[in-house]
């Protein structure tokens, strides 16, 4: 539908299961669809690295494990609460 506003998006939800009616809510011009396409073009044109949410999650979890104390004597109130 290329919603330009939240109001337009919410109004269109009544037709989500009826493609013939939903087409009436589709709009030309600037909206979320065109914003997303512009973002993808920017990433491509500037050769930016992308990651999936799964990859970000894996890296985050690995960083948590990396920061854990590795020896029993490292388990102090200071390391546990930091």
C-alpha positions in Angstrom: 0.0 0.0 0.0 3.0 2.3 0.4 1.6 3.9 3.5 2.7 7.5 4.0 1.2 7.8 7.5 0.3 5.5 10.3 -3.4 6.6 9.9 -3.3 5.4 6.2 -1.8 2.1 7.3 -4.4 1.5 10.0 -7.2 2.4 7.7 -6.0 -0.1 5.1 -5.8 -3.0 7.5 -9.6 -3.7 7.1 -8.8 -4.8 3.5 -5.7 -7.0 4.1 -7.6 -10.2 3.3 -9.3 -8.8 0.2 -6.8 -8.0 -2.5 -9.5 -6.4 -4.7 -10.4 -4.0 -2.0 -6.8 -3.5 -0.7 -5.7 -2.2 -4.1 -7.9 0.9 -3.4 -5.6 1.8 -0.5 -2.4 1.6 -2.6 -0.8 4.9 -3.3 1.8 6.4 -5.5 4.5 8.8 -4.3 6.6 8.7 -1.2 5.8 6.2 1.5 7.2 3.3 3.4 7.7 1.2 0.3 9.7 3.9 -1.5 11.6 4.7 1.7 12.6 1.0 2.0 13.7 0.9 -1.7 15.7 4.1 -1.3 17.4 2.5 1.8 18.3 -0.7 -0.2 19.6 1.5 -3.1 21.8 3.5 -0.6 23.2 0.3 0.9 24.0 -1.1 -2.6 25.4 2.2 -4.0 27.7 2.6 -1.0 28.7 -1.0 -0.8 27.7 -1.2 2.9 27.9 -4.4 4.9 24.5 -5.9 5.9 23.7 -8.5 8.5 20.6 -10.6 9.3 19.0 -10.3 12.7 20.2 -13.8 13.3 23.8 -12.8 12.7 23.5 -9.8 15.0 21.9 -12.0 17.7 24.8 -14.6 17.3 27.4 -11.8 17.7 25.6 -10.3 20.7 25.4 -13.6 22.5 29.0 -14.5 21.7 30.1 -11.1 23.2 28.2 -12.0 26.4 29.9 -15.3 26.7 33.3 -13.7 25.9 32.8 -11.3 28.8 31.9 -14.0 31.4 34.6 -15.0 34.0 36.6 -18.0 32.8 37.9 -19.3 36.2 36.2 -20.1 39.5 38.4 -17.5 41.3 37.1 -14.9 38.9 33.6 -15.3 40.3 33.5 -12.4 42.8 30.5 -10.1 43.7 32.2 -7.5 41.5 32.4 -9.6 38.4 28.9 -11.1 38.9 27.3 -7.7 39.4 29.2 -5.8 36.6 
